[in-house]
Amino acid sequence: AAADLAAIRIDDPGAFAAARDYLARHLPAAAGRLVEHRGPGGLFETHGVDEAIETARGMRVDLASGGFLTIEPTEAITVIDVNSGSYVGASRPAETVRRLNLEAVETIARQMRLRNLAGLIAIDFVNMERAADWDAVAEAFRAAVADDRSPCRVIGKTAGGLFELTRRRRREPLHATLDEACAACGGSGRVASAETLAVEAIRSLERTAARTPPGALRVIAPEAVVALLEGAYRQDYEAAAARTGRRIALEPRPGPGREPIDVVLD
């Protein structure tokens, strides 16, 4: 709904014009929220989207206090572990743990939405002795998921000591969209898909062009990624290359690996 939108930001002039015309015809209430992104930094980089996606693809999520989460989704259940890390309190340890767990609640609720986590979610919070503290965590969780578009049911602490909730599945989880099974480990782990890396290569090209002296650039990427940049993603890649105003060369890196994308001065 238009009321739910703070802003619609687009950094491509053609896409911005098309979106402006579409909103004017079909959703005029949101037309005033359309913003064209301009500036030296890319849209995703400027607003921290690249960093958020990279965090959402990993198992570890750091908390501002010094603690951290580990998130491991499986077919049947998602397991989240809350770790105190460097977050310590010498004088009132019970209150320190309570604050850490309450901080974790907000981050977990956000990660559930970012990662499209669904089904049964079991959380191993740092243990607390007082029932009132567990009640506070449950209440904070209910508040944190109240506006979630995927209905959630907070079960609370179970007999096994884990805190459980369920979230209805509406879309594929993020890791299923961005990653693929790792051939080198027989499918026991996951790596970024060729499609994800192709998009990252385009963004990395523009970031590098904005930060390096003038001159030709070379994009070094796995063969499967180069094939996409020359095929299905060719239009997006060539548009990005044109925006840099430089001569760009693609160099395939042989082998099945998914090494990071490298963009270097040629």
One Martini backbone bead per residue (centre of mass of N, CA, C, O) as a GRO file, in nm:
protein
  266
    1ALA     BB    1   0.100   0.033   0.016
    2ALA     BB    2   0.146   0.367   0.008
    3ALA     BB    3   0.165   0.411   0.325
    4ASP     BB    4   0.431   0.208   0.348
    5LEU     BB    5   0.594   0.427   0.195
    6ALA     BB    6   0.879   0.626   0.198
    7ALA     BB    7   1.050   0.521  -0.065
    8ILE     BB    8   1.151   0.535  -0.419
    9ARG     BB    9   1.459   0.419  -0.541
   10ILE     BB   10   1.636   0.528  -0.844
   11ASP     BB   11   1.940   0.499  -1.070
   12ASP     BB   12   1.776   0.478  -1.342
   13PRO     BB   13   1.649   0.682  -1.577
   14GLY     BB   14   1.460   0.488  -1.731
   15ALA     BB   15   1.324   0.358  -1.482
   16PHE     BB   16   1.224   0.623  -1.359
   17ALA     BB   17   1.034   0.707  -1.591
   18ALA     BB   18   0.859   0.450  -1.585
   19ALA     BB   19   0.769   0.475  -1.287
   20ARG     BB   20   0.637   0.752  -1.307
   21ASP     BB   21   0.419   0.671  -1.516
   22TYR     BB   22   0.292   0.439  -1.360
   23LEU     BB   23   0.209   0.592  -1.100
   24ALA     BB   24   0.033   0.808  -1.236
   25ARG     BB   25  -0.179   0.587  -1.335
   26HIS     BB   26  -0.196   0.361  -1.071
   27LEU     BB   27  -0.027   0.533  -0.809
   28PRO     BB   28  -0.049   0.848  -0.710
   29ALA     BB   29   0.009   0.831  -0.397
   30ALA     BB   30   0.331   0.740  -0.468
   31ALA     BB   31   0.472   0.952  -0.657
   32GLY     BB   32   0.606   1.141  -0.427
   33ARG     BB   33   0.822   0.890  -0.346
   34LEU     BB   34   0.989   0.936  -0.588
   35VAL     BB   35   1.351   0.877  -0.629
   36GLU     BB   36   1.643   1.001  -0.768
   37HIS     BB   37   1.952   0.870  -0.786
   38ARG     BB   38   2.245   1.065  -0.707
   39GLY     BB   39   2.589   1.010  -0.758
   40PRO     BB   40   2.887   0.842  -0.695
   41GLY     BB   41   2.717   0.641  -0.547
   42GLY     BB   42   2.554   0.376  -0.517
   43LEU     BB   43   2.257   0.285  -0.401
   44PHE     BB   44   2.337   0.037  -0.225
   45GLU     BB   45   2.585   0.165  -0.094
   46THR     BB   46   2.461   0.423   0.034
   47HIS     BB   47   2.223   0.231   0.193
   48GLY     BB   48   2.349  -0.061   0.276
   49VAL     BB   49   2.257  -0.315   0.102
   50ASP     BB   50   2.506  -0.484   0.048
   51GLU     BB   51   2.567  -0.537   0.349
   52ALA     BB   52   2.294  -0.669   0.420
   53ILE     BB   53   2.318  -0.906   0.223
   54GLU     BB   54   2.581  -1.024   0.329
   55THR     BB   55   2.475  -1.077   0.613
   56ALA     BB   56   2.222  -1.256   0.520
   57ARG     BB   57   2.426  -1.486   0.399
   58GLY     BB   58   2.527  -1.531   0.675
   59MET     BB   59   2.570  -1.665   1.001
   60ARG     BB   60   2.675  -1.391   1.110
   61VAL     BB   61   2.555  -1.147   1.365
   62ASP     BB   62   2.611  -0.846   1.484
   63LEU     BB   63   2.608  -0.668   1.780
   64ALA     BB   64   2.637  -0.365   1.929
   65SER     BB   65   2.738  -0.481   2.219
   66GLY     BB   66   2.923  -0.763   2.114
   67GLY     BB   67   2.747  -0.957   2.027
   68PHE     BB   68   2.602  -1.262   1.865
   69LEU     BB   69   2.485  -1.438   1.581
   70THR     BB   70   2.367  -1.764   1.478
   71ILE     BB   71   2.251  -1.879   1.149
   72GLU     BB   72   2.070  -2.198   1.074
   73PRO     BB   73   1.930  -2.330   0.804
   74THR     BB   74   1.685  -2.576   0.735
   75GLU     BB   75   1.434  -2.770   0.628
   76ALA     BB   76   1.286  -2.787   0.931
   77ILE     BB   77   1.488  -2.566   1.071
   78THR     BB   78   1.576  -2.277   1.264
   79VAL     BB   79   1.889  -2.187   1.410
   80ILE     BB   80   1.951  -1.971   1.698
   81ASP     BB   81   2.240  -1.812   1.838
   82VAL     BB   82   2.322  -1.655   2.143
   83ASN     BB   83   2.605  -1.442   2.196
   84SER     BB   84   2.801  -1.251   2.409
   85GLY     BB   85   3.097  -1.222   2.380
   86SER     BB   86   3.200  -0.892   2.482
   87TYR     BB   87   2.940  -0.894   2.663
   88VAL     BB   88   2.974  -0.744   2.983
   89GLY     BB   89   2.879  -0.766   3.346
   90ALA     BB   90   2.992  -0.727   3.666
   91SER     BB   91   2.754  -0.625   3.863
   92ARG     BB   92   2.488  -0.723   3.658
   93PRO     BB   93   2.446  -1.008   3.497
   94ALA     BB   94   2.137  -1.044   3.463
   95GLU     BB   95   2.091  -0.770   3.319
   96THR     BB   96   2.285  -0.814   3.087
   97VAL     BB   97   2.142  -1.059   2.962
   98ARG     BB   98   1.871  -0.926   2.917
   99ARG     BB   99   1.971  -0.705   2.721
  100LEU     BB  100   2.088  -0.894   2.510
  101ASN     BB  101   1.824  -1.048   2.441
  102LEU     BB  102   1.661  -0.794   2.358
  103GLU     BB  103   1.847  -0.716   2.129
  104ALA     BB  104   1.818  -0.983   1.969
  105VAL     BB  105   1.521  -0.965   1.896
  106GLU     BB  106   1.537  -0.735   1.686
  107THR     BB  107   1.741  -0.877   1.497
  108ILE     BB  108   1.583  -1.135   1.441
  109ALA     BB  109   1.330  -1.006   1.317
  110ARG     BB  110   1.487  -0.881   1.079
  111GLN     BB  111   1.620  -1.143   0.967
  112MET     BB  112   1.358  -1.289   0.901
  113ARG     BB  113   1.281  -1.089   0.676
  114LEU     BB  114   1.540  -1.085   0.501
  115ARG     BB  115   1.550  -1.422   0.481
  116ASN     BB  116   1.272  -1.565   0.485
  117LEU     BB  117   1.192  -1.701   0.738
  118ALA     BB  118   1.049  -2.029   0.822
  119GLY     BB  119   0.869  -2.189   1.039
  120LEU     BB  120   1.069  -2.328   1.261
  121ILE     BB  121   1.210  -2.132   1.540
  122ALA     BB  122   1.515  -2.171   1.722
  123ILE     BB  123   1.627  -2.022   2.034
  124ASP     BB  124   1.948  -1.962   2.198
  125PHE     BB  125   1.959  -1.812   2.465
  126VAL     BB  126   2.075  -1.666   2.718
  127ASN     BB  127   2.057  -1.762   3.022
  128MET     BB  128   1.776  -1.739   3.254
  129GLU     BB  129   1.631  -1.745   3.581
  130ARG     BB  130   1.398  -1.549   3.536
  131ALA     BB  131   1.071  -1.546   3.442
  132ALA     BB  132   1.040  -1.239   3.383
  133ASP     BB  133   1.255  -1.233   3.155
  134TRP     BB  134   1.108  -1.426   2.960
  135ASP     BB  135   0.856  -1.252   2.938
  136ALA     BB  136   1.001  -1.007   2.812
  137VAL     BB  137   1.096  -1.151   2.557
  138ALA     BB  138   0.817  -1.237   2.453
  139GLU     BB  139   0.698  -0.952   2.436
  140ALA     BB  140   0.913  -0.835   2.243
  141PHE     BB  141   0.851  -1.032   2.012
  142ARG     BB  142   0.557  -0.958   1.961
  143ALA     BB  143   0.626  -0.663   1.888
  144ALA     BB  144   0.838  -0.722   1.652
  145VAL     BB  145   0.601  -0.903   1.479
  146ALA     BB  146   0.334  -0.737   1.441
  147ASP     BB  147   0.424  -0.619   1.131
  148ASP     BB  148   0.443  -0.880   1.000
  149ARG     BB  149   0.336  -1.024   0.697
  150SER     BB  150   0.420  -1.282   0.838
  151PRO     BB  151   0.285  -1.486   1.037
  152CYS     BB  152   0.329  -1.511   1.396
  153ARG     BB  153   0.419  -1.754   1.660
  154VAL     BB  154   0.468  -1.727   1.999
  155ILE     BB  155   0.572  -1.971   2.227
  156GLY     BB  156   0.848  -1.987   2.372
  157LYS     BB  157   0.960  -2.147   2.631
  158THR     BB  158   1.070  -2.466   2.655
  159ALA     BB  159   1.159  -2.762   2.801
  160GLY     BB  160   1.448  -2.752   2.640
  161GLY     BB  161   1.527  -2.417   2.652
  162LEU     BB  162   1.393  -2.309   2.405
  163PHE     BB  163   1.300  -2.060   2.176
  164GLU     BB  164   0.979  -2.043   2.012
  165LEU     BB  165   0.868  -2.011   1.663
  166THR     BB  166   0.646  -1.912   1.398
  167ARG     BB  167   0.653  -1.881   1.027
  168ARG     BB  168   0.515  -1.799   0.746
  169ARG     BB  169   0.527  -1.906   0.419
  170ARG     BB  170   0.574  -1.698   0.108
  171ARG     BB  171   0.881  -1.739   0.044
  172GLU     BB  172   1.176  -1.782  -0.041
  173PRO     BB  173   1.461  -1.806   0.083
  174LEU     BB  174   1.740  -1.626   0.037
  175HIS     BB  175   1.947  -1.862  -0.006
  176ALA     BB  176   1.780  -1.987  -0.249
  177THR     BB  177   1.822  -1.730  -0.437
  178LEU     BB  178   2.154  -1.665  -0.402
  179ASP     BB  179   2.221  -1.967  -0.374
  180GLU     BB  180   2.421  -2.273  -0.385
  181ALA     BB  181   2.537  -2.564  -0.405
  182CYS     BB  182   2.835  -2.721  -0.308
  183ALA     BB  183   3.037  -2.923  -0.497
  184ALA     BB  184   3.298  -2.959  -0.312
  185CYS     BB  185   3.090  -3.063  -0.052
  186GLY     BB  186   2.828  -3.224  -0.149
  187GLY     BB  187   2.603  -3.003  -0.034
  188SER     BB  188   2.671  -2.898   0.272
  189GLY     BB  189   2.694  -2.624   0.128
  190ARG     BB  190   2.717  -2.269   0.033
  191VAL     BB  191   2.706  -2.055  -0.256
  192ALA     BB  192   2.723  -1.829  -0.471
  193SER     BB  193   2.569  -1.757  -0.738
  194ALA     BB  194   2.612  -1.659  -1.056
  195GLU     BB  195   2.395  -1.438  -1.046
  196THR     BB  196   2.497  -1.292  -0.794
  197LEU     BB  197   2.785  -1.235  -0.911
  198ALA     BB  198   2.697  -1.067  -1.153
  199VAL     BB  199   2.579  -0.835  -0.990
  200GLU     BB  200   2.838  -0.780  -0.827
  201ALA     BB  201   3.017  -0.707  -1.070
  202ILE     BB  202   2.862  -0.452  -1.152
  203ARG     BB  203   2.896  -0.302  -0.884
  204SER     BB  204   3.206  -0.322  -0.862
  205LEU     BB  205   3.268  -0.164  -1.115
  206GLU     BB  206   3.144   0.109  -1.020
  207ARG     BB  207   3.304   0.140  -0.760
  208THR     BB  208   3.591   0.133  -0.883
  209ALA     BB  209   3.558   0.370  -1.085
  210ALA     BB  210   3.505   0.586  -0.845
  211ARG     BB  211   3.810   0.513  -0.691
  212THR     BB  212   3.988   0.534  -0.950
  213PRO     BB  213   4.188   0.599  -1.176
  214PRO     BB  214   4.221   0.646  -1.481
  215GLY     BB  215   4.122   0.370  -1.688
  216ALA     BB  216   4.136   0.059  -1.748
  217LEU     BB  217   3.936  -0.237  -1.692
  218ARG     BB  218   3.924  -0.554  -1.506
  219VAL     BB  219   3.714  -0.845  -1.503
  220ILE     BB  220   3.735  -1.102  -1.260
  221ALA     BB  221   3.576  -1.422  -1.329
  222PRO     BB  222   3.400  -1.672  -1.347
  223GLU     BB  223   3.289  -1.832  -1.619
  224ALA     BB  224   2.983  -1.825  -1.549
  225VAL     BB  225   2.976  -1.516  -1.510
  226VAL     BB  226   3.076  -1.422  -1.785
  227ALA     BB  227   2.848  -1.557  -1.944
  228LEU     BB  228   2.628  -1.371  -1.824
  229LEU     BB  229   2.755  -1.093  -1.908
  230GLU     BB  230   2.734  -1.197  -2.224
  231GLY     BB  231   2.423  -1.253  -2.185
  232ALA     BB  232   2.169  -1.208  -1.975
  233TYR     BB  233   2.357  -0.942  -1.853
  234ARG     BB  234   2.452  -0.750  -2.083
  235GLN     BB  235   2.285  -0.488  -2.061
  236ASP     BB  236   2.373  -0.416  -1.770
  237TYR     BB  237   2.678  -0.423  -1.816
  238GLU     BB  238   2.697  -0.212  -2.050
  239ALA     BB  239   2.570   0.020  -1.891
  240ALA     BB  240   2.785   0.031  -1.669
  241ALA     BB  241   3.031   0.072  -1.853
  242ALA     BB  242   2.930   0.339  -1.977
  243ARG     BB  243   2.920   0.502  -1.706
  244THR     BB  244   3.238   0.498  -1.662
  245GLY     BB  245   3.407   0.570  -1.937
  246ARG     BB  246   3.546   0.289  -1.998
  247ARG     BB  247   3.756   0.034  -2.058
  248ILE     BB  248   3.636  -0.308  -2.070
  249ALA     BB  249   3.739  -0.625  -1.936
  250LEU     BB  250   3.699  -0.977  -1.965
  251GLU     BB  251   3.801  -1.240  -1.721
  252PRO     BB  252   3.824  -1.566  -1.702
  253ARG     BB  253   3.808  -1.806  -1.441
  254PRO     BB  254   3.908  -2.102  -1.402
  255GLY     BB  255   3.689  -2.321  -1.279
  256PRO     BB  256   3.451  -2.406  -1.009
  257GLY     BB  257   3.486  -2.173  -0.849
  258ARG     BB  258   3.388  -1.887  -0.603
  259GLU     BB  259   3.544  -1.641  -0.635
  260PRO     BB  260   3.601  -1.338  -0.605
  261ILE     BB  261   3.560  -1.041  -0.735
  262ASP     BB  262   3.771  -0.869  -0.976
  263VAL     BB  263   3.876  -0.517  -1.000
  264VAL     BB  264   4.114  -0.384  -1.230
  265LEU     BB  265   4.371  -0.232  -1.351
  266ASP     BB  266   4.499  -0.253  -1.692
   0.00000   0.00000   0.00000
